């Protein structure tokens, strides 16, 4: 026989399962974030000094904010 207190605990634990999962960012969000990351930190020529990881940090931050970052200003005329 299951005690009532144990049954309540099992029901509470079972209720916190898959329903509390967070959805992954969409494909459009990832495309927008990688596009913005390359606008802010453009690709360097082969043989130049390696990047400092700023582009990856920008992309990670953008994905964490679900793509809700201001569009970077373009330095091209």
N, C-alpha and C positions, 0 to 999 in steps of 0.2 A: 504494500500500500504506500502510495506517495503522500508525504506530508504536505499540507496546504502551503506552508512557507516555501518549500522546495519547488512546488508547482508554480507559484507566483514568480520566483526567481527565474525558472526556466522559460516562462512566458515572456518576461522582460528581456532576457537575453535573446530569445528567438525573434522578438520584434525589432531588434536593432541590427539585423543581418543585412541583406542586400538592399533594403530600402534606404540606407544611409550612404550609399555609394555616390560619389561625385562624377558627373559626366566629363568625359575628356573634351578638350577644345576641338572645335571644328576644323576642317581642312582649310576653309577660307581664312580662319584666324591664323593658322600656321603660315599660309602663303603671305598674308599681309605683314606678319611679324618678320619673316625672313626678308621680304622686300624692303621694309623700313630699316632693318639692320644693315642691309647692303647700301642703302642710301646714306645712312649716318656714318658707317665705316666701310668705305668702298674697297673693292678688291685691289690688292697691291700687285705690282709687277713681279714675275718670278725672279728669284735671286735677291730680293730686297729683304729687309729685316722682318722677322716673323711678327705677326700681330700679337697684341698683349692679351687677347681674350675678351676685348671689349665688345666685339660683335656678338659673341656667344652670350655674354652677360646681358646685353641689350635684348637679344632674342628670348632668353630665359625669363627676363623681367616682363617682356611683352606678353609671353604666353601665360605667365602667372596672373597678369591683369586681364586675361581673356581678350587681348587685342585692343583694350580700351586705353590707348596711348595717343597723344596728339601726333598728327602726321609731321614728319620732319620737314624742315624748310629746305628747299632745293637751292644749292649754291650755284647752279648753272644759270646763265642768263636766259 
